Amino acid sequence: MPEMDGPMTLEALRTLPENAVTPVIFMTAKAQYQEVQRLLELGAIDIITKPYDPQKLSAEIQTKWNTFCHAA
């Protein structure tokens, strides 16, 4: 993204009341512990790391969403 990266975009979205608690799942190649922790601290419900299996992506997102919804 030319102007902002994912974390910056999430921080900007969180300033809008209607997006204060919107669930977010990041997809990133940056799977290092510190980066994952930063995204979770920003409010991501989970992180999908690249490379990923496109045939399993939908099911993986659904599982993460269901886990989040049942925990909330």
C-alpha positions in Angstrom: 0.0 0.0 0.0 1.6 3.2 -1.1 0.6 5.6 1.7 0.1 3.5 4.7 0.8 -0.1 5.8 -1.7 -2.4 7.4 -1.0 -1.4 11.0 -1.2 2.3 10.2 -4.5 1.6 8.3 -5.9 -0.2 11.3 -4.9 2.6 13.7 -6.6 5.1 11.4 -9.8 3.0 11.2 -9.9 2.6 15.0 -10.2 6.4 15.4 -13.6 6.2 13.7 -16.3 5.3 16.2 -18.1 2.9 13.8 -14.8 1.0 13.3 -13.7 1.0 16.9 -14.3 -2.8 17.4 -14.5 -4.0 13.8 -12.8 -7.5 13.7 -9.6 -7.6 11.6 -7.5 -10.5 10.4 -4.1 -9.6 9.0 -2.4 -11.4 6.2 1.3 -10.9 6.2 4.6 -12.4 5.3 6.1 -10.9 8.5 5.5 -13.8 10.8 8.2 -12.8 13.4 7.0 -12.9 17.0 7.4 -9.2 17.6 5.4 -8.3 14.4 2.6 -10.8 15.3 2.4 -9.4 18.9 2.2 -5.8 17.5 -0.7 -6.7 15.3 -2.5 -8.5 18.1 -1.9 -5.5 20.4 -3.4 -3.2 17.7 -6.6 -5.3 17.9 -6.3 -8.0 15.2 -8.2 -11.1 16.1 -5.6 -13.2 14.3 -2.9 -13.3 11.7 -2.7 -15.4 8.6 0.9 -15.8 7.4 2.1 -16.1 3.8 2.5 -18.3 2.0 -1.0 -19.7 2.6 -3.0 -22.4 0.8 -5.6 -20.5 -1.3 -7.9 -23.6 -1.3 -8.0 -23.5 2.5 -8.1 -19.7 3.0 -11.8 -19.4 3.3 -12.1 -22.2 5.8 -9.2 -20.7 7.8 -10.9 -17.3 8.0 -14.2 -18.8 8.9 -12.6 -20.8 11.8 -10.8 -17.7 13.1 -14.1 -15.7 12.8 -16.1 -18.3 14.6 -13.5 -18.5 17.4 -13.6 -14.7 17.8 -17.4 -14.6 17.8 -17.7 -17.4 20.4 -15.0 -15.7 22.6 -16.7 -12.3 22.5 
